[in-house]
Structures are given as C-alpha cells and as structure tokens.
Amino acid sequence: MERHVKCLIIGSGPAGYTAAIYAARAGLEPVLYEGIEPGGQLTTTTEIENFPGYPEGISGTAMMADLRRQAERFGTDVRTGMVTDVDTAKYPFAVTADDGALEAESIIIATGASAKYLGLESEQRFRGMGVSACATCDGFFYRKQDVAVVGGGDTACEEATYLASICRQVYLIVRKPFLRASKAMQERVASTPNIKVLFEHNTVEVLGDDDGVTGVKVRNGAGEVYDIPVSGFFLAIGHHPNTELFAGKLDMDENGYIRTQPDTSKTSVEGIFAAGDVRDPHYRQAIVAAGSGCIAALDCERFLSSRKK
Ligand code: NDP
C-alpha cells in the first residue's frame, strides 16, 4: 500500500468523492479514507429528488455507490477506515490512519457535519421513516400533511417556514419561552398562519407504527403530557462539524466549522483544503458539497503544480 500520498482526501460524502473524481482525472492519484460513515449523511436519508441528473430520484445509498464507482474509475484509491491524526506542523503532513502511518503532500478535508438528535430511542427507530434532520431534503414527502419541527434557532425557523409552504400545519416545538432565532426569522414565523409555535414544550417520544411516524408526545411548561398527530418530525437543533481531528491546528469559527479563504477552499495551513459541510453551516446540500469538492480539487492541483516549479 502506497504510504506517500500526493493528495489525501478525508471523507466519503459528495464533497469527498467529487474532489476525488477531479483529483484523479488531474493525475493526483488521490487516496480517500471513507471514515466512520461511508457515503456520509446522504446514506441516512431515503430518496434524493433534488440532485440534478436523477429525474426519477435515487436513494442516498445508490447515489453514493455511483459516486464511489466514478471516483474509482479514474484511479482513486478508496480505503476503509479513519484518519486518526494529522501533524500539520510537518511537511509532507504526517498522517496516522487506522491502517498505519502516511505522509501527504496535500489534504482535502471533507469530513462533513452531523445533525444533532434529541437522544430518544423512538427518534432513532423512525429515522428515515418520518424522522428527518433536513426539511429541504425530505419535506416534500409530507406535502399537505401535518409535521413538527424541534428547535428555536434560525435553522428551525427557516425549516418551519419552508415546510409551511408545502405542508398543511407545522408545529414548532421550542423548549424555551422564546425563540433564539434572529428577529427577521422570528417575524417570518409569526406571520406564517399555518405555523403554531409551542413554547416551553419538550418532546417526550416520537410515536409511530410499521408505516412510520404518526405523532409526537410532548410535555408543556405546566407538566401536561399530550400527543400531536403528525406524519413528519424534523430535528433542527443544530449540527456539529466533524473537525475534532483538526482542533487547534486550523482556523475555525466559534462553532468548529473550518474557515476557508474567501472564494477558495484554502484553510489557514497551506496545502490543506476544506470542502463540503465541514466548512458550510448555511447551505448543507449535497449539490453544494459536490461543487465545493470540485473547488478543493482544483485548488489542490494548483498548489501541487506550483510546488513543482
Ligand atoms: P442554534 O444552535 O442556533 O439553535 C439550536 C436550537 O435548538 C436552539 O433553539 C436550542 O434551544 C434548540 N435545542 C438544542 N438542543 C435541544 C434539545 N435537546 N431539545 C430541544 N431544543 C434544543 O442552531 P441553528 O442550526 O439554528 O443555527 C446554527 C448557526 O447557523 C446559527 O449561528 C444560526 O444563526 C446560523 N444560521 C443562519 C441562517 C440564516 O442566516 N438564514 C439559517 C440557519 C442557520 P435553546 O435556544 O433553548 O438553546
């Protein structure tokens, strides 16, 4: 197994595989480590209908298998396992992976972000069967139906407003007596007639049967417990970027997202690039991540060729 790597890609979501396709076609002989969740967040969704090029829709797992095949077709060395340490002070970068030590001339970080969940057993049981952490991805499946969104930040308000445009009734479950979201987002929620904000409410359990979610059991501020019938239950309580590996080594924002130089994928360390949700707290879409992976591969190619001169 090759231990000296020209272009190391960490992560196997749309950003990582798109970076691999471009890097491989440019002759960078990329090595890609799949990480803890091969295929990334898309493998936890059901049907993807908004990725251009799939007019009939495609399952997340099938799309990621296609991306992997495409990356391998041009020679990407896809390795199972994790990268566990990177010494950014050395050059070539000293990398430790599950299968041993490597040295890398360049690194593209595409480790993504993970949605936060409440931690209820029932929530996990109905994941992909009515429980979702992405309204833009899955909201369409609940059109003209009743749904609930949990959270009180900008994401929750944005998702509730989006869902209100396609669903019949949206319940916004907020644990505090106020919304944390920006004033503008609060006003949008307040002016949308089919959003009902349930302040000081907590989710006790997601209810469902063999066909999926049928409702949500909530507890209000007075301690009363009651059920709300819904067919979709959306988490919007934040994401955390998977950047622990680079803590203290790369410039990050206050939430741990990697900072990149404007209009590029360049991080604060020359030769290390970031692509996809790991640097994007706002859009979090597969197509955006894929585009960002392309940018990282192009930046990486320019970096490596400038070193040869
Ligand atoms: P936030 O961290 O801002 O908000 C998370 C929300 O979830 C809070 O209301 C929080 O409640 C609630 N929450 C957290 N844990 C639980 C729990 N266990 N049970 C119930 N509720 C819970 O995350 P966002 O994803 O909303 O936003 C992240 C960042 O991205 C923010 O800076 C935001 O401004 C930004 N953003 C901007 C957008 C825009 O400008 N259009 C759109 C989306 C995001 P509590 O308030 O009680 O802590």
Residues whose N, C-alpha, C, O or C-beta is under 5 A from the ligand:
A	BS01	NDP	L118 G151 G152 G153 D154 T155 A156 E158 R175 K176 R180 A236 I237 G238 H239 P281
